[in-house]
Each structure stands twice: as C-alpha cells, then as structure tokens.
Amino acid sequence: MADKFEMPRTTVLEFGGPLGALFLPVLLPCTVIYLLLACRTEGASVWSLPSPLPAPSELWDLDACLLVLGWFGLQAVLGLLPSGKVTQGMQLRDGTRLSYRINGLHSFVATSLLLGLGLLVGLRLSSVHDRCVQLAFASTVASFALSVFLYGRSLGVPESALAPGGNSGNPIYDFFIGHELNPRIGSFDLKYFCELRPGLIGWLVINLAMLMKESELRGSPSVAMVLVNCFQLLYVLDALWHEEAVLTTMDIVNDGFGFMLAFGDLTWVPFTYSLQAHFLVSHPRDIAGTTAAAIVLLNALGYFIFRSANSQKNTFRRDPSDPRVAGR
C-alpha cells in the first residue's frame, strides 16, 4: 500500500517561495555570525557594525570543524545506545507509524559525566567563548553539507516518504523546506536526532563555557550569569524529560527535513539561544538579591504556564477526545 501512495504537490509556499528559499540560507548564517560579533562590541548593538569584520579565512578553523563533527558524532552514538524506551510516533498520511528511541535524558547525563571528567583532567571549556564564531561557522558548513545529503537522498525515496510541505517540485524551495519527511539511516531518524540532541545540549555546553570564561575574567560568575544558566538548563531538561511529546509537534509530523530545520537545530539554536550568556561575559550585570528573587519567581510563573500549555497541546494532539482537553 505504502509504495502506491501519492503525495500531492505543495501549492502554498512559505518564506517567500523559491526567492526566499534562495535568500535565507545566506541571510541566516550571516545573522548568526553578526550577532556573535555584535555581542563583543562595547555597545553590543545590532545597529553598530562590528569592526573589524573577520576575513573569510579567519572564519574557517579546522580544529573547530573537527570539534563540531566530534560533538555531533558523540551525540549520535549516545542516541543509538539501547537505553530508554522505544515508542511509536503519530500516524503518518500513508497510515504507518515510525518507532523512536526515547533516551535524550540519558544522553544528557552521559554528556555531563564526560564533560565533568574532561574538566577534571584540565579541559579549558572557556576556550569555546574565544572560538565561538569559528565554531558557529563550522556548524553552518556542517548544516549545509547535511542539507545537501538530505535533498540528494530524498530524490530516490517513494512518494509516501515525502513531506506535504516540501513537495513543490522546485528544487531550491524543497531543499530549504525539506523534501523528505522523516529521513532515516536504518532505524536512526536524522530529523528526530537533530531536533533535541546536538543543538539543545550544545546550547547548555556553550552557556557553561561562558560562565567559566566570566569566572576566569572576574574570579567568579555573576548572579546574572548563574540565573541565565539555571533558567535555560531548566528549559532544556524539560524538553528532554518530555521528549516523547516532541513526536506530536509540527516539526516531526508535518515539516520535511531540509536546510531550514537542519540549520535551525544545529546552528541557530545553540549559537543564538546562548547569546544572553555570551553578552554577560563582555557586559557584566550586577543584580541585587531582591531583584534576583523577583526574577526567579517570575521565571517560575512563566515555566508553570509554559509547561501547562505544552502538556495540554500534547494531550490534545494525541487524543482530541481526552476529557482533560475536550471542549476547551
């Protein structure tokens, strides 16, 4: 049945269609590099051109590239370990369901232990701050390479494997949006892996590197830096704890895996979501105890709303008739 399934052509094109799909893969990486450079300027303003801008030769760093590839490889190996549980995703348009291994939290714990061991033997994690631009560029190159691979392999898959939103017939648009819905190498789901593992956990590692850099410069981390690390750690741990809920999201169920998600997961998330910590290294902020307490309370309220809403959405997507959400 599955090989006779025909995916209709995509007629509603997002992000400006092929023109936007041609422009954004250039604009987005430039934006990441620009924001990282702006973070280190005196005013940290996007309206002030960082000077001097790095030459293209300064962006490429073989060690940074090997570090990024090693990081992706480590997370892939941890994701393949037979830990956690295996569960089925949502029903696809052709009536099938895919199986997924839920072990993101195990991967985080293993990564934390390895990182702790590295710090004990003298790993200078703060060097991530000094080479953040080169690391972001290497991650961008890796995102492009993965996207080319994904589009190339999508040309040989059956119609039932294509994404409903990335089947326009225009190669530029389909490359950007993602032509194949759930590309896999054996049982290893590439989109699901990139959705949570290297980017989200990498974001926390970058945050920790910024905390250690600030400690080197000033003797100890600031309260603001500690709060940023703690709040964002909570967010990532929440995502990993509720990893199974990702299977009901639009990214997994509907969006193809192309440059948009590959770059977003592997480069945009870790290097722009960590900008707050990056900013604090060069622009320290003193926060009084009462102010910090108020910030913690506000974050706790926001987290309660966030978790309640996401839990309700996940419940509804799995079973709209569930009495906890039906009729609301």
C-alpha positions as CSV (number, residue, x, y, z in Angstrom):
1,M,0.0,0.0,0.0
2,A,2.7,2.5,1.0
3,D,4.5,2.3,-2.4
4,K,1.3,3.3,-4.2
5,F,0.7,6.3,-2.0
6,E,1.0,9.6,-3.9
7,M,1.9,12.8,-2.1
8,P,0.1,15.8,-3.7
9,R,2.2,18.7,-4.9
10,T,2.8,21.6,-2.4
11,T,0.9,24.6,-3.6
12,V,1.1,27.0,-0.6
13,L,4.8,28.2,-0.5
14,E,6.1,29.8,2.7
15,F,9.0,32.2,3.4
16,G,8.6,34.0,0.1
17,G,8.7,30.8,-2.1
18,P,11.8,30.0,-4.1
19,L,13.2,33.5,-3.8
20,G,13.1,33.4,0.0
21,A,14.5,29.9,0.0
22,L,17.4,31.2,-2.1
23,F,18.0,34.2,0.1
24,L,17.5,32.8,3.6
25,P,20.3,30.2,3.5
26,V,22.7,33.2,3.1
27,L,21.0,35.6,5.4
28,L,20.5,33.3,8.4
29,P,24.2,32.2,8.8
30,C,25.3,35.8,8.3
31,T,22.9,36.8,11.1
32,V,24.3,34.3,13.5
33,I,27.9,35.4,12.9
34,Y,26.9,39.1,13.0
35,L,25.1,38.7,16.4
36,L,28.1,36.9,17.9
37,L,30.4,39.6,16.8
38,A,28.0,42.4,18.0
39,C,27.8,40.7,21.4
40,R,31.5,41.6,21.9
41,T,31.4,45.2,20.9
42,E,31.3,47.9,23.5
43,G,27.6,48.8,23.0
44,A,26.5,45.3,21.9
45,S,24.1,46.9,19.5
46,V,23.0,45.3,16.2
47,W,23.0,48.8,14.7
48,S,26.7,49.3,15.3
49,L,28.8,47.4,12.7
50,P,31.4,45.3,14.5
51,S,34.8,46.4,13.5
52,P,36.9,44.9,12.1
53,L,34.8,42.2,10.4
54,P,36.7,38.9,10.2
55,A,38.0,37.9,6.8
56,P,36.6,34.7,5.3
57,S,39.9,32.9,6.1
58,E,39.5,33.8,9.8
59,L,36.1,32.0,9.9
60,W,37.5,28.6,8.8
61,D,39.2,26.7,11.6
62,L,40.0,23.0,11.1
63,D,40.1,22.3,14.8
64,A,36.7,24.0,15.3
65,C,35.3,21.9,12.4
66,L,36.7,18.7,13.9
67,L,35.2,19.7,17.3
68,V,31.8,20.3,15.8
69,L,31.8,17.0,13.9
70,G,33.1,15.2,17.1
71,W,30.2,16.7,19.1
72,F,27.6,15.6,16.5
73,G,29.2,12.1,16.4
74,L,29.2,11.8,20.2
75,Q,25.5,12.7,20.4
76,A,24.7,10.3,17.6
77,V,26.5,7.4,19.4
78,L,24.7,8.2,22.7
79,G,21.4,8.3,20.8
80,L,22.0,4.9,19.4
81,L,22.7,3.2,22.7
82,P,20.0,0.7,23.8
83,S,18.8,2.8,26.7
84,G,15.5,4.4,27.5
85,K,12.3,3.1,25.8
86,V,11.1,2.7,22.2
87,T,7.7,4.3,21.4
88,Q,5.7,4.9,18.2
89,G,5.1,8.3,16.7
90,M,1.9,9.7,15.3
91,Q,0.2,8.1,12.4
92,L,1.5,9.3,9.0
93,R,-0.5,10.1,6.0
94,D,0.0,6.7,4.5
95,G,-1.2,5.1,7.7
96,T,2.1,3.9,9.0
97,R,3.8,4.8,12.3
98,L,7.6,5.1,13.0
99,S,9.3,3.9,16.1
100,Y,11.6,6.2,18.1
101,R,14.1,5.6,20.9
102,I,13.4,7.9,23.9
103,N,16.8,8.4,25.6
104,G,17.6,12.1,25.4
105,L,17.8,12.5,29.1
106,H,20.3,9.5,29.2
107,S,22.3,11.3,26.6
108,F,22.4,14.4,28.6
109,V,23.6,12.6,31.8
110,A,26.3,10.8,29.8
111,T,27.4,14.0,28.2
112,S,27.5,15.7,31.6
113,L,29.7,12.9,33.1
114,L,32.1,13.1,30.1
115,L,32.2,16.9,30.4
116,G,32.9,16.7,34.1
117,L,35.7,14.2,33.5
118,G,37.2,16.5,30.9
119,L,37.2,19.4,33.3
120,L,38.9,17.3,36.0
121,V,41.7,16.4,33.6
122,G,42.2,20.1,32.6
123,L,39.8,20.7,29.7
124,R,39.6,24.5,29.2
125,L,36.0,24.8,28.3
126,S,36.1,28.6,28.4
127,S,38.0,28.5,25.0
128,V,34.6,27.9,23.4
129,H,34.0,31.7,24.1
130,D,37.2,32.6,22.2
131,R,36.4,30.5,19.2
132,C,32.6,30.8,19.2
133,V,32.5,32.5,15.8
134,Q,34.6,29.8,14.2
135,L,32.5,27.1,15.8
136,A,29.3,28.7,14.5
137,F,30.8,28.8,11.0
138,A,31.9,25.2,11.2
139,S,28.4,24.2,12.4
140,T,26.9,26.2,9.4
141,V,29.1,24.3,7.0
142,A,28.0,21.0,8.6
143,S,24.4,22.1,8.3
144,F,24.8,22.9,4.6
145,A,26.5,19.5,4.0
146,L,23.8,17.6,5.8
147,S,21.1,19.5,3.8
148,V,22.7,18.6,0.5
149,F,22.8,15.0,1.6
150,L,19.2,15.1,2.7
151,Y,17.9,16.6,-0.5
152,G,20.0,14.2,-2.6
153,R,18.7,11.1,-0.9
154,S,15.1,12.5,-1.0
155,L,15.2,12.2,-4.8
156,G,15.2,8.4,-4.5
157,V,12.6,7.8,-1.9
158,P,9.0,6.7,-2.5
159,E,6.2,9.3,-2.6
160,S,4.9,8.1,0.7
161,A,8.2,9.4,2.4
162,L,7.9,12.9,1.1
163,A,6.9,15.9,3.2
164,P,3.5,17.5,2.5
165,G,5.0,21.0,2.7
166,G,8.2,20.3,0.7
167,N,6.9,18.7,-2.5
168,S,6.6,21.8,-4.7
169,G,8.8,20.5,-7.5
170,N,11.1,23.5,-7.2
171,P,14.5,22.1,-6.1
172,I,15.6,25.4,-4.3
173,Y,12.4,25.6,-2.3
174,D,12.3,21.8,-1.5
175,F,16.0,21.9,-0.4
176,F,15.2,24.7,2.0
177,I,11.9,23.4,3.4
178,G,12.8,19.7,3.3
179,H,11.7,17.3,0.6
180,E,11.6,14.1,2.8
181,L,9.5,14.0,5.9
182,N,11.4,11.5,8.1
183,P,14.8,10.7,6.6
184,R,16.5,7.7,8.3
185,I,19.6,5.7,8.1
186,G,18.4,2.3,9.2
187,S,16.4,3.0,12.4
188,F,18.3,6.2,13.1
189,D,16.0,9.1,12.4
190,L,18.0,12.1,11.4
191,K,15.4,14.8,12.0
192,Y,14.4,13.5,15.4
193,F,18.0,13.3,16.4
194,C,18.8,16.9,15.4
195,E,15.6,18.2,17.0
196,L,16.8,17.7,20.6
197,R,20.3,16.3,20.9
198,P,23.3,18.2,19.5
199,G,21.6,21.7,19.4
200,L,19.8,21.8,22.8
201,I,22.6,20.0,24.8
202,G,25.2,22.0,22.9
203,W,23.4,25.2,23.9
204,L,23.9,24.3,27.6
205,V,27.6,23.5,27.0
206,I,28.1,26.9,25.4
207,N,26.3,28.5,28.4
208,L,28.6,26.7,30.8
209,A,31.6,27.8,28.7
210,M,30.5,31.4,29.1
211,L,30.1,31.0,32.8
212,M,33.6,29.6,33.1
213,K,35.0,32.4,30.9
214,E,33.4,35.0,33.2
215,S,34.9,33.2,36.2
216,E,38.3,33.4,34.6
217,L,38.0,37.1,34.0
218,R,36.4,38.2,37.3
219,G,37.1,35.4,39.8
220,S,33.6,34.1,40.0
221,P,30.4,34.0,37.9
222,S,27.9,36.8,38.4
223,V,24.4,36.2,39.7
224,A,23.0,37.2,36.3
225,M,25.2,34.5,34.6
226,V,24.1,31.9,37.1
227,L,20.5,32.7,36.6
228,V,20.8,32.5,32.8
229,N,22.5,29.1,33.1
230,C,19.9,27.8,35.5
231,F,16.8,29.0,33.7
232,Q,18.0,27.7,30.3
233,L,19.1,24.4,31.9
234,L,15.5,24.0,33.2
235,Y,14.1,24.6,29.7
236,V,16.4,22.0,28.1
237,L,15.8,19.4,30.9
238,D,12.1,20.0,30.5
239,A,12.4,19.2,26.8
240,L,14.4,16.1,27.4
241,W,12.2,14.9,30.2
242,H,9.1,15.3,28.0
243,E,11.0,14.1,24.9
244,E,8.1,11.9,23.8
245,A,5.9,14.9,23.4
246,V,8.1,16.1,20.5
247,L,6.7,13.4,18.4
248,T,3.4,15.3,18.2
249,T,4.9,18.6,17.1
250,M,4.6,20.1,13.6
251,D,8.4,19.7,13.1
252,I,8.1,15.9,13.3
253,V,4.6,15.3,12.0
254,N,4.4,17.7,9.1
255,D,7.7,19.5,8.3
256,G,10.3,18.0,6.0
257,F,13.9,17.8,7.0
258,G,15.9,20.3,4.9
259,F,18.1,23.3,5.4
260,M,15.6,25.2,7.5
261,L,15.4,22.6,10.3
262,A,19.0,21.4,9.9
263,F,20.5,24.8,10.3
264,G,17.9,25.8,12.9
265,D,18.6,22.8,15.1
266,L,22.4,22.6,14.7
267,T,23.4,26.2,14.4
268,W,20.7,28.7,15.2
269,V,19.6,27.2,18.5
270,P,23.0,26.7,20.2
271,F,24.6,29.9,19.0
272,T,21.8,32.4,19.2
273,Y,19.9,31.0,22.3
274,S,23.2,31.3,24.2
275,L,23.6,35.0,23.3
276,Q,22.5,36.1,26.8
277,A,25.3,34.3,28.4
278,H,27.7,35.4,25.7
279,F,26.6,39.0,26.3
280,L,27.2,38.8,30.0
281,V,30.9,37.8,29.5
282,S,31.7,41.2,28.0
283,H,28.9,43.2,29.7
284,P,28.6,42.1,33.3
285,R,25.4,43.0,35.2
286,D,25.1,43.3,39.0
287,I,21.8,42.1,40.4
288,A,20.7,42.7,43.9
289,G,19.3,39.8,46.0
290,T,15.8,41.0,46.0
291,T,15.9,41.6,42.2
292,A,17.2,38.1,41.7
293,A,14.4,36.6,43.9
294,A,11.8,38.5,41.9
295,I,13.3,37.2,38.6
296,V,13.2,33.6,39.9
297,L,9.6,34.0,40.9
298,L,8.7,35.5,37.5
299,N,10.5,32.6,35.8
300,A,8.7,30.1,37.9
301,L,5.4,31.5,36.9
302,G,6.3,31.6,33.3
303,Y,7.6,28.0,33.4
304,F,4.3,26.9,35.0
305,I,2.3,28.5,32.2
306,F,4.6,27.1,29.6
307,R,4.6,23.5,30.9
308,S,0.8,23.5,31.5
309,A,0.1,24.8,27.9
310,N,2.5,22.3,26.3
311,S,1.2,19.4,28.2
312,Q,-2.4,20.3,27.1
313,K,-1.3,20.6,23.5
314,N,0.4,17.3,23.5
315,T,-2.6,15.6,25.1
316,F,-5.0,17.1,22.5
317,R,-2.8,16.1,19.6
318,R,-2.7,12.5,20.8
319,D,-6.4,12.3,21.6
320,P,-8.7,15.2,21.0
321,S,-11.5,13.4,22.8
322,D,-9.5,13.2,26.1
323,P,-11.7,14.6,28.8
324,R,-8.8,16.7,30.1
325,V,-8.8,18.8,27.0
326,A,-12.0,18.1,25.1
327,G,-14.3,21.1,24.6
328,R,-11.8,23.6,25.8
